[in-house]
């Protein structure tokens, strides 16, 4: 999906994505752990930025250590 490029003062991650995803999309790390939910999509359509709210507020050191990490969109199957 994309890489974490920064951290905002509000505690959200900025992710440079490879494609547009809907707000509310759940993002996971390569191990499948929930890292956050997309709360805003902005920038160019070809390579948008995503504002991602983490599940919980992270300590500064932990949040900063995630910069450069890859995230993937969780795929959900529809029922029916």
mmCIF file of the N, C-alpha and C atoms, coordinates in Angstrom:
data_MODEL
# 
_entry.id   MODEL 
# 
loop_
_atom_site.group_PDB 
_atom_site.id 
_atom_site.type_symbol 
_atom_site.label_atom_id 
_atom_site.label_alt_id 
_atom_site.label_comp_id 
_atom_site.label_asym_id 
_atom_site.label_entity_id 
_atom_site.label_seq_id 
_atom_site.pdbx_PDB_ins_code 
_atom_site.Cartn_x 
_atom_site.Cartn_y 
_atom_site.Cartn_z 
_atom_site.occupancy 
_atom_site.B_iso_or_equiv 
_atom_site.pdbx_formal_charge 
_atom_site.auth_seq_id 
_atom_site.auth_comp_id 
_atom_site.auth_asym_id 
_atom_site.auth_atom_id 
_atom_site.pdbx_PDB_model_num 
ATOM 1   N N  . UNK A 1 1  ? 0.827   -1.179  0.000  1.00 0.00 ? 1  UNK A N  1 
ATOM 2   C CA . UNK A 1 1  ? 0.000   0.000   0.000  1.00 0.00 ? 1  UNK A CA 1 
ATOM 3   C C  . UNK A 1 1  ? 0.876   1.248   0.000  1.00 0.00 ? 1  UNK A C  1 
ATOM 4   N N  . UNK A 1 2  ? 1.815   1.328   0.958  1.00 0.00 ? 2  UNK A N  1 
ATOM 5   C CA . UNK A 1 2  ? 2.671   2.498   1.009  1.00 0.00 ? 2  UNK A CA 1 
ATOM 6   C C  . UNK A 1 2  ? 3.598   2.485   2.213  1.00 0.00 ? 2  UNK A C  1 
ATOM 7   N N  . UNK A 1 3  ? 4.330   3.593   2.363  1.00 0.00 ? 3  UNK A N  1 
ATOM 8   C CA . UNK A 1 3  ? 5.300   3.727   3.464  1.00 0.00 ? 3  UNK A CA 1 
ATOM 9   C C  . UNK A 1 3  ? 4.953   4.914   4.338  1.00 0.00 ? 3  UNK A C  1 
ATOM 10  N N  . UNK A 1 4  ? 5.233   4.756   5.623  1.00 0.00 ? 4  UNK A N  1 
ATOM 11  C CA . UNK A 1 4  ? 5.054   5.856   6.569  1.00 0.00 ? 4  UNK A CA 1 
ATOM 12  C C  . UNK A 1 4  ? 6.173   6.862   6.325  1.00 0.00 ? 4  UNK A C  1 
ATOM 13  N N  . UNK A 1 5  ? 5.795   8.106   6.042  1.00 0.00 ? 5  UNK A N  1 
ATOM 14  C CA . UNK A 1 5  ? 6.795   9.137   5.748  1.00 0.00 ? 5  UNK A CA 1 
ATOM 15  C C  . UNK A 1 5  ? 6.934   10.167  6.854  1.00 0.00 ? 5  UNK A C  1 
ATOM 16  N N  . UNK A 1 6  ? 5.973   10.213  7.770  1.00 0.00 ? 6  UNK A N  1 
ATOM 17  C CA . UNK A 1 6  ? 6.059   11.219  8.820  1.00 0.00 ? 6  UNK A CA 1 
ATOM 18  C C  . UNK A 1 6  ? 5.000   11.027  9.885  1.00 0.00 ? 6  UNK A C  1 
ATOM 19  N N  . UNK A 1 7  ? 5.084   11.882  10.879 1.00 0.00 ? 7  UNK A N  1 
ATOM 20  C CA . UNK A 1 7  ? 4.190   11.846  12.028 1.00 0.00 ? 7  UNK A CA 1 
ATOM 21  C C  . UNK A 1 7  ? 3.722   13.265  12.288 1.00 0.00 ? 7  UNK A C  1 
ATOM 22  N N  . UNK A 1 8  ? 2.419   13.460  12.429 1.00 0.00 ? 8  UNK A N  1 
ATOM 23  C CA . UNK A 1 8  ? 1.897   14.811  12.668 1.00 0.00 ? 8  UNK A CA 1 
ATOM 24  C C  . UNK A 1 8  ? 1.892   15.127  14.156 1.00 0.00 ? 8  UNK A C  1 
ATOM 25  N N  . UNK A 1 9  ? 1.704   16.392  14.475 1.00 0.00 ? 9  UNK A N  1 
ATOM 26  C CA . UNK A 1 9  ? 1.623   16.825  15.870 1.00 0.00 ? 9  UNK A CA 1 
ATOM 27  C C  . UNK A 1 9  ? 0.413   16.206  16.566 1.00 0.00 ? 9  UNK A C  1 
ATOM 28  N N  . UNK A 1 10 ? -0.600  15.840  15.800 1.00 0.00 ? 10 UNK A N  1 
ATOM 29  C CA . UNK A 1 10 ? -1.805  15.212  16.353 1.00 0.00 ? 10 UNK A CA 1 
ATOM 30  C C  . UNK A 1 10 ? -1.632  13.725  16.604 1.00 0.00 ? 10 UNK A C  1 
ATOM 31  N N  . UNK A 1 11 ? -0.510  13.172  16.177 1.00 0.00 ? 11 UNK A N  1 
ATOM 32  C CA . UNK A 1 11 ? -0.246  11.755  16.399 1.00 0.00 ? 11 UNK A CA 1 
ATOM 33  C C  . UNK A 1 11 ? -0.659  10.852  15.259 1.00 0.00 ? 11 UNK A C  1 
ATOM 34  N N  . UNK A 1 12 ? -1.063  11.431  14.121 1.00 0.00 ? 12 UNK A N  1 
ATOM 35  C CA . UNK A 1 12 ? -1.395  10.599  12.966 1.00 0.00 ? 12 UNK A CA 1 
ATOM 36  C C  . UNK A 1 12 ? -0.152  10.396  12.104 1.00 0.00 ? 12 UNK A C  1 
ATOM 37  N N  . UNK A 1 13 ? -0.142  9.282   11.387 1.00 0.00 ? 13 UNK A N  1 
ATOM 38  C CA . UNK A 1 13 ? 0.948   8.995   10.467 1.00 0.00 ? 13 UNK A CA 1 
ATOM 39  C C  . UNK A 1 13 ? 0.600   9.536   9.096  1.00 0.00 ? 13 UNK A C  1 
ATOM 40  N N  . UNK A 1 14 ? 1.604   9.972   8.363  1.00 0.00 ? 14 UNK A N  1 
ATOM 41  C CA . UNK A 1 14 ? 1.434   10.315  6.958  1.00 0.00 ? 14 UNK A CA 1 
ATOM 42  C C  . UNK A 1 14 ? 2.044   9.181   6.162  1.00 0.00 ? 14 UNK A C  1 
ATOM 43  N N  . UNK A 1 15 ? 1.250   8.634   5.261  1.00 0.00 ? 15 UNK A N  1 
ATOM 44  C CA . UNK A 1 15 ? 1.677   7.502   4.443  1.00 0.00 ? 15 UNK A CA 1 
ATOM 45  C C  . UNK A 1 15 ? 1.643   7.916   2.981  1.00 0.00 ? 15 UNK A C  1 
ATOM 46  N N  . UNK A 1 16 ? 2.716   7.658   2.250  1.00 0.00 ? 16 UNK A N  1 
ATOM 47  C CA . UNK A 1 16 ? 2.744   7.887   0.806  1.00 0.00 ? 16 UNK A CA 1 
ATOM 48  C C  . UNK A 1 16 ? 2.258   6.593   0.175  1.00 0.00 ? 16 UNK A C  1 
ATOM 49  N N  . UNK A 1 17 ? 1.070   6.643   -0.423 1.00 0.00 ? 17 UNK A N  1 
ATOM 50  C CA . UNK A 1 17 ? 0.442   5.433   -0.952 1.00 0.00 ? 17 UNK A CA 1 
ATOM 51  C C  . UNK A 1 17 ? 0.724   5.257   -2.438 1.00 0.00 ? 17 UNK A C  1 
ATOM 52  N N  . UNK A 1 18 ? 0.514   4.054   -2.905 1.00 0.00 ? 18 UNK A N  1 
ATOM 53  C CA . UNK A 1 18 ? 0.681   3.738   -4.317 1.00 0.00 ? 18 UNK A CA 1 
ATOM 54  C C  . UNK A 1 18 ? -0.631  3.876   -5.071 1.00 0.00 ? 18 UNK A C  1 
ATOM 55  N N  . UNK A 1 19 ? -1.738  3.971   -4.342 1.00 0.00 ? 19 UNK A N  1 
ATOM 56  C CA . UNK A 1 19 ? -3.055  4.109   -4.948 1.00 0.00 ? 19 UNK A CA 1 
ATOM 57  C C  . UNK A 1 19 ? -4.013  4.733   -3.939 1.00 0.00 ? 19 UNK A C  1 
ATOM 58  N N  . UNK A 1 20 ? -5.117  5.235   -4.434 1.00 0.00 ? 20 UNK A N  1 
ATOM 59  C CA . UNK A 1 20 ? -6.143  5.819   -3.571 1.00 0.00 ? 20 UNK A CA 1 
ATOM 60  C C  . UNK A 1 20 ? -6.899  4.687   -2.884 1.00 0.00 ? 20 UNK A C  1 
ATOM 61  N N  . UNK A 1 21 ? -7.133  4.828   -1.601 1.00 0.00 ? 21 UNK A N  1 
ATOM 62  C CA . UNK A 1 21 ? -7.968  3.890   -0.849 1.00 0.00 ? 21 UNK A CA 1 
ATOM 63  C C  . UNK A 1 21 ? -9.040  4.693   -0.127 1.00 0.00 ? 21 UNK A C  1 
ATOM 64  N N  . UNK A 1 22 ? -10.169 4.098   0.172  1.00 0.00 ? 22 UNK A N  1 
ATOM 65  C CA . UNK A 1 22 ? -11.243 4.830   0.846  1.00 0.00 ? 22 UNK A CA 1 
ATOM 66  C C  . UNK A 1 22 ? -10.881 5.166   2.294  1.00 0.00 ? 22 UNK A C  1 
ATOM 67  N N  . UNK A 1 23 ? -11.428 6.274   2.772  1.00 0.00 ? 23 UNK A N  1 
ATOM 68  C CA . UNK A 1 23 ? -11.291 6.600   4.195  1.00 0.00 ? 23 UNK A CA 1 
ATOM 69  C C  . UNK A 1 23 ? -11.942 5.463   4.975  1.00 0.00 ? 23 UNK A C  1 
ATOM 70  N N  . UNK A 1 24 ? -11.364 5.136   6.110  1.00 0.00 ? 24 UNK A N  1 
ATOM 71  C CA . UNK A 1 24 ? -11.861 4.025   6.917  1.00 0.00 ? 24 UNK A CA 1 
ATOM 72  C C  . UNK A 1 24 ? -11.124 2.725   6.675  1.00 0.00 ? 24 UNK A C  1 
ATOM 73  N N  . UNK A 1 25 ? -10.295 2.674   5.627  1.00 0.00 ? 25 UNK A N  1 
ATOM 74  C CA . UNK A 1 25 ? -9.527  1.462   5.323  1.00 0.00 ? 25 UNK A CA 1 
ATOM 75  C C  . UNK A 1 25 ? -8.568  1.165   6.461  1.00 0.00 ? 25 UNK A C  1 
ATOM 76  N N  . UNK A 1 26 ? -8.513  -0.085  6.867  1.00 0.00 ? 26 UNK A N  1 
ATOM 77  C CA . UNK A 1 26 ? -7.606  -0.527  7.924  1.00 0.00 ? 26 UNK A CA 1 
ATOM 78  C C  . UNK A 1 26 ? -6.258  -0.844  7.303  1.00 0.00 ? 26 UNK A C  1 
ATOM 79  N N  . UNK A 1 27 ? -5.181  -0.352  7.935  1.00 0.00 ? 27 UNK A N  1 
ATOM 80  C CA . UNK A 1 27 ? -3.826  -0.631  7.456  1.00 0.00 ? 27 UNK A CA 1 
ATOM 81  C C  . UNK A 1 27 ? -3.092  -1.484  8.478  1.00 0.00 ? 27 UNK A C  1 
ATOM 82  N N  . UNK A 1 28 ? -2.338  -2.453  7.967  1.00 0.00 ? 28 UNK A N  1 
ATOM 83  C CA . UNK A 1 28 ? -1.579  -3.367  8.819  1.00 0.00 ? 28 UNK A CA 1 
ATOM 84  C C  . UNK A 1 28 ? -0.105  -3.328  8.437  1.00 0.00 ? 28 UNK A C  1 
ATOM 85  N N  . UNK A 1 29 ? 0.728   -3.787  9.366  1.00 0.00 ? 29 UNK A N  1 
ATOM 86  C CA . UNK A 1 29 ? 2.150   -3.895  9.056  1.00 0.00 ? 29 UNK A CA 1 
ATOM 87  C C  . UNK A 1 29 ? 2.383   -5.232  8.355  1.00 0.00 ? 29 UNK A C  1 
ATOM 88  N N  . UNK A 1 30 ? 3.621   -5.519  7.911  1.00 0.00 ? 30 UNK A N  1 
ATOM 89  C CA . UNK A 1 30 ? 3.873   -6.772  7.182  1.00 0.00 ? 30 UNK A CA 1 
ATOM 90  C C  . UNK A 1 30 ? 3.540   -8.040  7.974  1.00 0.00 ? 30 UNK A C  1 
ATOM 91  N N  . UNK A 1 31 ? 3.488   -7.939  9.292  1.00 0.00 ? 31 UNK A N  1 
ATOM 92  C CA . UNK A 1 31 ? 3.162   -9.099  10.120 1.00 0.00 ? 31 UNK A CA 1 
ATOM 93  C C  . UNK A 1 31 ? 1.659   -9.257  10.333 1.00 0.00 ? 31 UNK A C  1 
ATOM 94  N N  . UNK A 1 32 ? 0.886   -8.326  9.744  1.00 0.00 ? 32 UNK A N  1 
ATOM 95  C CA . UNK A 1 32 ? -0.565  -8.399  9.862  1.00 0.00 ? 32 UNK A CA 1 
ATOM 96  C C  . UNK A 1 32 ? -1.137  -7.684  11.078 1.00 0.00 ? 32 UNK A C  1 
ATOM 97  N N  . UNK A 1 33 ? -0.285  -6.964  11.814 1.00 0.00 ? 33 UNK A N  1 
ATOM 98  C CA . UNK A 1 33 ? -0.761  -6.242  13.006 1.00 0.00 ? 33 UNK A CA 1 
ATOM 99  C C  . UNK A 1 33 ? -1.441  -4.936  12.592 1.00 0.00 ? 33 UNK A C  1 
ATOM 100 N N  . UNK A 1 34 ? -2.564  -4.661  13.202 1.00 0.00 ? 34 UNK A N  1 
ATOM 101 C CA . UNK A 1 34 ? -3.310  -3.437  12.950 1.00 0.00 ? 34 UNK A CA 1 
ATOM 102 C C  . UNK A 1 34 ? -2.454  -2.237  13.339 1.00 0.00 ? 34 UNK A C  1 
ATOM 103 N N  . UNK A 1 35 ? -2.254  -1.305  12.393 1.00 0.00 ? 35 UNK A N  1 
ATOM 104 C CA . UNK A 1 35 ? -1.463  -0.102  12.670 1.00 0.00 ? 35 UNK A CA 1 
ATOM 105 C C  . UNK A 1 35 ? -2.300  1.158   12.658 1.00 0.00 ? 35 UNK A C  1 
ATOM 106 N N  . UNK A 1 36 ? -3.448  1.128   11.978 1.00 0.00 ? 36 UNK A N  1 
ATOM 107 C CA . UNK A 1 36 ? -4.291  2.310   11.987 1.00 0.00 ? 36 UNK A CA 1 
ATOM 108 C C  . UNK A 1 36 ? -5.366  2.259   10.923 1.00 0.00 ? 36 UNK A C  1 
ATOM 109 N N  . UNK A 1 37 ? -6.136  3.351   10.895 1.00 0.00 ? 37 UNK A N  1 
ATOM 110 C CA . UNK A 1 37 ? -7.242  3.482   9.966  1.00 0.00 ? 37 UNK A CA 1 
ATOM 111 C C  . UNK A 1 37 ? -7.084  4.790   9.198  1.00 0.00 ? 37 UNK A C  1 
ATOM 112 N N  . UNK A 1 38 ? -7.321  4.759   7.895  1.00 0.00 ? 38 UNK A N  1 
ATOM 113 C CA . UNK A 1 38 ? -7.211  5.950   7.050  1.00 0.00 ? 38 UNK A CA 1 
ATOM 114 C C  . UNK A 1 38 ? -8.318  6.929   7.438  1.00 0.00 ? 38 UNK A C  1 
ATOM 115 N N  . UNK A 1 39 ? -7.913  8.158   7.793  1.00 0.00 ? 39 UNK A N  1 
ATOM 116 C CA . UNK A 1 39 ? -8.894  9.182   8.156  1.00 0.00 ? 39 UNK A CA 1 
ATOM 117 C C  . UNK A 1 39 ? -8.984  10.295  7.115  1.00 0.00 ? 39 UNK A C  1 
ATOM 118 N N  . UNK A 1 40 ? -7.999  10.357  6.219  1.00 0.00 ? 40 UNK A N  1 
ATOM 119 C CA . UNK A 1 40 ? -8.006  11.399  5.189  1.00 0.00 ? 40 UNK A CA 1 
ATOM 120 C C  . UNK A 1 40 ? -7.105  10.983  4.028  1.00 0.00 ? 40 UNK A C  1 
ATOM 121 N N  . UNK A 1 41 ? -7.537  11.296  2.811  1.00 0.00 ? 41 UNK A N  1 
ATOM 122 C CA . UNK A 1 41 ? -6.749  11.059  1.606  1.00 0.00 ? 41 UNK A CA 1 
ATOM 123 C C  . UNK A 1 41 ? -6.527  12.416  0.951  1.00 0.00 ? 41 UNK A C  1 
ATOM 124 N N  . UNK A 1 42 ? -5.278  12.733  0.601  1.00 0.00 ? 42 UNK A N  1 
ATOM 125 C CA . UNK A 1 42 ? -4.994  14.033  0.001  1.00 0.00 ? 42 UNK A CA 1 
ATOM 126 C C  . UNK A 1 42 ? -3.802  13.930  -0.944 1.00 0.00 ? 42 UNK A C  1 
ATOM 127 N N  . UNK A 1 43 ? -3.632  14.965  -1.764 1.00 0.00 ? 43 UNK A N  1 
ATOM 128 C CA . UNK A 1 43 ? -2.513  15.004  -2.700 1.00 0.00 ? 43 UNK A CA 1 
ATOM 129 C C  . UNK A 1 43 ? -2.881  14.455  -4.058 1.00 0.00 ? 43 UNK A C  1 
ATOM 130 N N  . UNK A 1 44 ? -1.884  14.174  -4.892 1.00 0.00 ? 44 UNK A N  1 
ATOM 131 C CA . UNK A 1 44 ? -2.139  13.734  -6.265 1.00 0.00 ? 44 UNK A CA 1 
ATOM 132 C C  . UNK A 1 44 ? -2.772  12.338  -6.302 1.00 0.00 ? 44 UNK A C  1 
ATOM 133 N N  . UNK A 1 45 ? -3.665  12.137  -7.243 1.00 0.00 ? 45 UNK A N  1 
ATOM 134 C CA . UNK A 1 45 ? -4.363  10.860  -7.361 1.00 0.00 ? 45 UNK A CA 1 
ATOM 135 C C  . UNK A 1 45 ? -3.402  9.716   -7.686 1.00 0.00 ? 45 UNK A C  1 
ATOM 136 N N  . UNK A 1 46 ? -2.377  9.984   -8.477 1.00 0.00 ? 46 UNK A N  1 
ATOM 137 C CA . UNK A 1 46 ? -1.435  8.932   -8.870 1.00 0.00 ? 46 UNK A CA 1 
ATOM 138 C C  . UNK A 1 46 ? -0.673  8.354   -7.685 1.00 0.00 ? 46 UNK A C  1 
ATOM 139 N N  . UNK A 1 47 ? -0.288  9.180   -6.747 1.00 0.00 ? 47 UNK A N  1 
ATOM 140 C CA . UNK A 1 47 ? 0.447   8.741   -5.555 1.00 0.00 ? 47 UNK A CA 1 
ATOM 141 C C  . UNK A 1 47 ? -0.009  9.585   -4.372 1.00 0.00 ? 47 UNK A C  1 
ATOM 142 N N  . UNK A 1 48 ? -1.185  9.276   -3.830 1.00 0.00 ? 48 UNK A N  1 
ATOM 143 C CA . UNK A 1 48 ? -1.756  10.110  -2.765 1.00 0.00 ? 48 UNK A CA 1 
ATOM 144 C C  . UNK A 1 48 ? -1.053  9.923   -1.424 1.00 0.00 ? 48 UNK A C  1 
ATOM 145 N N  . UNK A 1 49 ? -1.347  10.839  -0.546 1.00 0.00 ? 49 UNK A N  1 
ATOM 146 C CA . UNK A 1 49 ? -0.933  10.735  0.847  1.00 0.00 ? 49 UNK A CA 1 
ATOM 147 C C  . UNK A 1 49 ? -2.144  10.319  1.656  1.00 0.00 ? 49 UNK A C  1 
ATOM 148 N N  . UNK A 1 50 ? -1.907  9.551   2.702  1.00 0.00 ? 50 UNK A N  1 
ATOM 149 C CA . UNK A 1 50 ? -2.965  9.134   3.599  1.00 0.00 ? 50 UNK A CA 1 
ATOM 150 C C  . UNK A 1 50 ? -2.638  9.617   4.993  1.00 0.00 ? 50 UNK A C  1 
ATOM 151 N N  . UNK A 1 51 ? -3.623  10.124  5.684  1.00 0.00 ? 51 UNK A N  1 
ATOM 152 C CA . UNK A 1 51 ? -3.475  10.438  7.097  1.00 0.00 ? 51 UNK A CA 1 
ATOM 153 C C  . UNK A 1 51 ? -4.078  9.246   7.829  1.00 0.00 ? 51 UNK A C  1 
ATOM 154 N N  . UNK A 1 52 ? -3.277  8.607   8.674  1.00 0.00 ? 52 UNK A N  1 
ATOM 155 C CA . UNK A 1 52 ? -3.671  7.361   9.326  1.00 0.00 ? 52 UNK A CA 1 
ATOM 156 C C  . UNK A 1 52 ? -3.662  7.542   10.844 1.00 0.00 ? 52 UNK A C  1 
ATOM 157 N N  . UNK A 1 53 ? -4.818  7.311   11.461 1.00 0.00 ? 53 UNK A N  1 
ATOM 158 C CA . UNK A 1 53 ? -4.922  7.396   12.916 1.00 0.00 ? 53 UNK A CA 1 
ATOM 159 C C  . UNK A 1 53 ? -4.572  6.038   13.510 1.00 0.00 ? 53 UNK A C  1 
ATOM 160 N N  . UNK A 1 54 ? -3.570  6.008   14.391 1.00 0.00 ? 54 UNK A N  1 
ATOM 161 C CA . UNK A 1 54 ? -3.229  4.729   15.019 1.00 0.00 ? 54 UNK A CA 1 
ATOM 162 C C  . UNK A 1 54 ? -4.348  4.283   15.958 1.00 0.00 ? 54 UNK A C  1 
ATOM 163 N N  . UNK A 1 55 ? -4.367  3.006   16.266 1.00 0.00 ? 55 UNK A N  1 
ATOM 164 C CA . UNK A 1 55 ? -5.382  2.452   17.169 1.00 0.00 ? 55 UNK A CA 1 
ATOM 165 C C  . UNK A 1 55 ? -5.327  3.111   18.535 1.00 0.00 ? 55 UNK A C  1 
ATOM 166 N N  . UNK A 1 56 ? -4.134  3.388   18.971 1.00 0.00 ? 56 UNK A N  1 
ATOM 167 C CA . UNK A 1 56 ? -3.931  4.067   20.262 1.00 0.00 ? 56 UNK A CA 1 
ATOM 168 C C  . UNK A 1 56 ? -2.778  5.049   20.107 1.00 0.00 ? 56 UNK A C  1 
ATOM 169 N N  . UNK A 1 57 ? -2.732  6.042   20.964 1.00 0.00 ? 57 UNK A N  1 
ATOM 170 C CA . UNK A 1 57 ? -1.633  7.012   20.927 1.00 0.00 ? 57 UNK A CA 1 
ATOM 171 C C  . UNK A 1 57 ? -0.333  6.281   21.255 1.00 0.00 ? 57 UNK A C  1 
ATOM 172 N N  . UNK A 1 58 ? 0.663   6.442   20.417 1.00 0.00 ? 58 UNK A N  1 
ATOM 173 C CA . UNK A 1 58 ? 1.938   5.757   20.612 1.00 0.00 ? 58 UNK A CA 1 
ATOM 174 C C  . UNK A 1 58 ? 2.940   6.668   21.300 1.00 0.00 ? 58 UNK A C  1 
ATOM 175 N N  . UNK A 1 59 ? 3.804   6.101   22.145 1.00 0.00 ? 59 UNK A N  1 
ATOM 176 C CA . UNK A 1 59 ? 4.898   6.898   22.697 1.00 0.00 ? 59 UNK A CA 1 
ATOM 177 C C  . UNK A 1 59 ? 5.748   7.427   21.538 1.00 0.00 ? 59 UNK A C  1 
ATOM 178 N N  . UNK A 1 60 ? 6.328   8.599   21.715 1.00 0.00 ? 60 UNK A N  1 
ATOM 179 C CA . UNK A 1 60 ? 7.079   9.266   20.641 1.00 0.00 ? 60 UNK A CA 1 
ATOM 180 C C  . UNK A 1 60 ? 8.153   8.365   20.035 1.00 0.00 ? 60 UNK A C  1 
ATOM 181 N N  . UNK A 1 61 ? 8.921   7.677   20.856 1.00 0.00 ? 61 UNK A N  1 
ATOM 182 C CA . UNK A 1 61 ? 9.998   6.826   20.333 1.00 0.00 ? 61 UNK A CA 1 
ATOM 183 C C  . UNK A 1 61 ? 9.457   5.704   19.456 1.00 0.00 ? 61 UNK A C  1 
ATOM 184 N N  . UNK A 1 62 ? 8.351   5.089   19.878 1.00 0.00 ? 62 UNK A N  1 
ATOM 185 C CA . UNK A 1 62 ? 7.758   4.006   19.095 1.00 0.00 ? 62 UNK A CA 1 
ATOM 186 C C  . UNK A 1 62 ? 7.206   4.541   17.775 1.00 0.00 ? 62 UNK A C  1 
ATOM 187 N N  . UNK A 1 63 ? 6.529   5.680   17.828 1.00 0.00 ? 63 UNK A N  1 
ATOM 188 C CA . UNK A 1 63 ? 5.963   6.283   16.613 1.00 0.00 ? 63 UNK A CA 1 
ATOM 189 C C  . UNK A 1 63 ? 7.069   6.643   15.631 1.00 0.00 ? 63 UNK A C  1 
ATOM 190 N N  . UNK A 1 64 ? 8.128   7.269   16.108 1.00 0.00 ? 64 UNK A N  1 
ATOM 191 C CA . UNK A 1 64 ? 9.239   7.652   15.234 1.00 0.00 ? 64 UNK A CA 1 
ATOM 192 C C  . UNK A 1 64 ? 9.941   6.437   14.631 1.00 0.00 ? 64 UNK A C  1 
ATOM 193 N N  . UNK A 1 65 ? 9.979   5.337   15.372 1.00 0.00 ? 65 UNK A N  1 
ATOM 194 C CA . UNK A 1 65 ? 10.644  4.135   14.857 1.00 0.00 ? 65 UNK A CA 1 
ATOM 195 C C  . UNK A 1 65 ? 9.873   3.509   13.692 1.00 0.00 ? 65 UNK A C  1 
ATOM 196 N N  . UNK A 1 66 ? 8.600   3.876   13.521 1.00 0.00 ? 66 UNK A N  1 
ATOM 197 C CA . UNK A 1 66 ? 7.789   3.328   12.436 1.00 0.00 ? 66 UNK A CA 1 
ATOM 198 C C  . UNK A 1 66 ? 7.974   4.061   11.111 1.00 0.00 ? 66 UNK A C  1 
ATOM 199 N N  . UNK A 1 67 ? 8.606   5.250   11.140 1.00 0.00 ? 67 UNK A N  1 
ATOM 200 C CA . UNK A 1 67 ? 8.820   6.001   9.904  1.00 0.00 ? 67 UNK A CA 1 
ATOM 201 C C  . UNK A 1 67 ? 9.686   5.162   8.953  1.00 0.00 ? 67 UNK A C  1 
ATOM 202 N N  . UNK A 1 68 ? 9.233   5.042   7.728  1.00 0.00 ? 68 UNK A N  1 
ATOM 203 C CA . UNK A 1 68 ? 9.909   4.216   6.725  1.00 0.00 ? 68 UNK A CA 1 
ATOM 204 C C  . UNK A 1 68 ? 9.326   2.819   6.612  1.00 0.00 ? 68 UNK A C  1 
ATOM 205 N N  . UNK A 1 69 ? 8.467   2.449   7.563  1.00 0.00 ? 69 UNK A N  1 
ATOM 206 C CA . UNK A 1 69 ? 7.845   1.126   7.534  1.00 0.00 ? 69 UNK A CA 1 
ATOM 207 C C  . UNK A 1 69 ? 6.786   1.033   6.450  1.00 0.00 ? 69 UNK A C  1 
ATOM 208 N N  . UNK A 1 70 ? 6.599   -0.160  5.935  1.00 0.00 ? 70 UNK A N  1 
ATOM 209 C CA . UNK A 1 70 ? 5.566   -0.420  4.936  1.00 0.00 ? 70 UNK A CA 1 
ATOM 210 C C  . UNK A 1 70 ? 4.265   -0.795  5.619  1.00 0.00 ? 70 UNK A C  1 
ATOM 211 N N  . UNK A 1 71 ? 3.162   -0.385  4.993  1.00 0.00 ? 71 UNK A N  1 
ATOM 212 C CA . UNK A 1 71 ? 1.839   -0.765  5.470  1.00 0.00 ? 71 UNK A CA 1 
ATOM 213 C C  . UNK A 1 71 ? 1.049   -1.343  4.314  1.00 0.00 ? 71 UNK A C  1 
ATOM 214 N N  . UNK A 1 72 ? 0.125   -2.223  4.630  1.00 0.00 ? 72 UNK A N  1 
ATOM 215 C CA . UNK A 1 72 ? -0.741  -2.836  3.622  1.00 0.00 ? 72 UNK A CA 1 
ATOM 216 C C  . UNK A 1 72 ? -2.186  -2.621  4.023  1.00 0.00 ? 72 UNK A C  1 
ATOM 217 N N  . UNK A 1 73 ? -3.071  -2.580  3.040  1.00 0.00 ? 73 UNK A N  1 
ATOM 218 C CA . UNK A 1 73 ? -4.502  -2.465  3.303  1.00 0.00 ? 73 UNK A CA 1 
ATOM 219 C C  . UNK A 1 73 ? -5.034  -3.839  3.646  1.00 0.00 ? 73 UNK A C  1 
ATOM 220 N N  . UNK A 1 74 ? -5.866  -3.895  4.661  1.00 0.00 ? 74 UNK A N  1 
ATOM 221 C CA . UNK A 1 74 ? -6.499  -5.152  5.020  1.00 0.00 ? 74 UNK A CA 1 
ATOM 222 C C  . UNK A 1 74 ? -7.601  -5.443  4.017  1.00 0.00 ? 74 UNK A C  1 
ATOM 223 N N  . UNK A 1 75 ? -7.615  -6.648  3.499  1.00 0.00 ? 75 UNK A N  1 
ATOM 224 C CA . UNK A 1 75 ? -8.615  -7.039  2.528  1.00 0.00 ? 75 UNK A CA 1 
ATOM 225 C C  . UNK A 1 75 ? -9.752  -7.722  3.271  1.00 0.00 ? 75 UNK A C  1 
ATOM 226 N N  . UNK A 1 76 ? -10.959 -7.224  3.041  1.00 0.00 ? 76 UNK A N  1 
ATOM 227 C CA . UNK A 1 76 ? -12.142 -7.842  3.658  1.00 0.00 ? 76 UNK A CA 1 
ATOM 228 C C  . UNK A 1 76 ? -13.022 -8.409  2.571  1.00 0.00 ? 76 UNK A C  1 
ATOM 229 N N  . UNK A 1 77 ? -13.535 -9.591  2.810  1.00 0.00 ? 77 UNK A N  1 
ATOM 230 C CA . UNK A 1 77 ? -14.439 -10.211 1.855  1.00 0.00 ? 77 UNK A CA 1 
ATOM 231 C C  . UNK A 1 77 ? -15.862 -9.747  2.136  1.00 0.00 ? 77 UNK A C  1 
ATOM 232 N N  . UNK A 1 78 ? -16.607 -9.587  1.079  1.00 0.00 ? 78 UNK A N  1 
ATOM 233 C CA . UNK A 1 78 ? -18.018 -9.240  1.256  1.00 0.00 ? 78 UNK A CA 1 
ATOM 234 C C  . UNK A 1 78 ? -18.806 -10.513 1.503  1.00 0.00 ? 78 UNK A C  1 
ATOM 235 N N  . UNK A 1 79 ? -19.842 -10.416 2.293  1.00 0.00 ? 79 UNK A N  1 
ATOM 236 C CA . UNK A 1 79 ? -20.699 -11.575 2.595  1.00 0.00 ? 79 UNK A CA 1 
ATOM 237 C C  . UNK A 1 79 ? -21.783 -11.668 1.532  1.00 0.00 ? 79 UNK A C  1 
ATOM 238 N N  . UNK A 1 80 ? -21.657 -12.596 0.664  1.00 0.00 ? 80 UNK A N  1 
ATOM 239 C CA . UNK A 1 80 ? -22.730 -12.786 -0.279 1.00 0.00 ? 80 UNK A CA 1 
ATOM 240 C C  . UNK A 1 80 ? -22.260 -12.738 -1.645 1.00 0.00 ? 80 UNK A C  1 
# 
